[in-house]
Amino acid sequence: MRWWRGLDNTPVDWRGGVVTIGFFDGVHVGHRKIIGRAVARAQALGLPSLVLTFDPHPGEVLRPGSHPALLTTLPFKTELLAANGVDALCVQPFTLEFSEIPAEEFVAKILVETLQARVVVVGQNFSYGHRALGKIDTLVRSGAQHGFEVDGVPLLREDELTGPDATPVVSSTHIRAQVAEGDVAGAAQGLGRLHRVEGVVVHGDARGRTIGFPTANLQVTPWAAIPADGVYAGYACWSGRRQPAAISIGTNPTFAGRERRVEAFLLDFDGDLYGEYMAFEFVALLRPTLKFNSVEELVSQMTLDVEATRTATIPT
């Protein structure tokens, strides 16, 4: 997939295609429904498919200090979009100036002049322009005026995934709430994959090694959507490797810890991971964070956690 930063840098040969627009945090199953429609339309027409996304999150620019937790880093989002068949990605810096572009100008300058869109594929709740005054109906009218087609994709609801009793729309906001509550299994259903956090392995207290459970302590990327405190079954991924891991999130109350950490004990692994860029993927919440009366009690529970992780992550 070809990608570039800034609409002004759009190559001439990537104009005149099928365009879809959004922040697409998580690239969840609802996003993939929209992106899949755009890719299919582009292939049918013999045109390139292009995603226009933004960085940073608009909320941080419009309401400084209110940045939502992010389900994906930009590099991982790029990887997911490529895996879903997108031909090109334009990452537009989201600034206060950009946010003040009126809806009509957004269409005329960006969709028509810069991208020369033939088809624009968006979700039916899509909004654009200053104060989000542009909606799907105004976009349809603008498309008729400027000569591009608008394809509005119905939003995906959870009942399409789980049955008629669950009806919330699949959304990044809902998935973030699930992650924050520790419901990583529910989040995985909406994401269509396991939720993950990424970062560099850094030195911790090295206490785990002294009790037989050395851990990789992750310095997570800024704004990452970190699950609720607890112990999880999951995987550690780095350099093409994927190892089952018992992942702990919390302050380590048994040792009167204060700093919230994300660390993992990798099953059946012995090696130096300091400085590695790693991702932790979450399969299931095993238990809440607990304070133990002794190191022996902690070790006993960690042994059980490892076995539960093995059961949850290694096929029999």
Secondary structure as GFF3:
##gff-version 3
##sequence-region A 1 316
A	DSSP	beta_strand	2	5	.	.	.	ID=ss1
A	DSSP	three_ten_helix	7	9	.	.	.	ID=ss2
A	DSSP	three_ten_helix	12	14	.	.	.	ID=ss3
A	DSSP	beta_strand	18	21	.	.	.	ID=ss4
A	DSSP	alpha_helix	29	45	.	.	.	ID=ss5
A	DSSP	beta_strand	49	55	.	.	.	ID=ss6
A	DSSP	alpha_helix	58	62	.	.	.	ID=ss7
A	DSSP	alpha_helix	74	83	.	.	.	ID=ss8
A	DSSP	beta_strand	88	93	.	.	.	ID=ss9
A	DSSP	alpha_helix	96	99	.	.	.	ID=ss10
A	DSSP	alpha_helix	103	105	.	.	.	ID=ss11
A	DSSP	pi_helix	106	114	.	.	.	ID=ss12
A	DSSP	beta_strand	119	123	.	.	.	ID=ss13
A	DSSP	three_ten_helix	130	132	.	.	.	ID=ss14
A	DSSP	alpha_helix	136	146	.	.	.	ID=ss15
A	DSSP	beta_strand	149	153	.	.	.	ID=ss16
A	DSSP	alpha_helix	159	162	.	.	.	ID=ss17
A	DSSP	alpha_helix	172	180	.	.	.	ID=ss18
A	DSSP	alpha_helix	184	191	.	.	.	ID=ss19
A	DSSP	beta_strand	195	202	.	.	.	ID=ss20
A	DSSP	alpha_helix	207	210	.	.	.	ID=ss21
A	DSSP	beta_strand	216	220	.	.	.	ID=ss22
A	DSSP	beta_strand	230	238	.	.	.	ID=ss23
A	DSSP	beta_strand	241	250	.	.	.	ID=ss24
A	DSSP	three_ten_helix	253	255	.	.	.	ID=ss25
A	DSSP	beta_strand	261	266	.	.	.	ID=ss26
A	DSSP	beta_strand	277	287	.	.	.	ID=ss27
A	DSSP	alpha_helix	295	313	.	.	.	ID=ss28
###
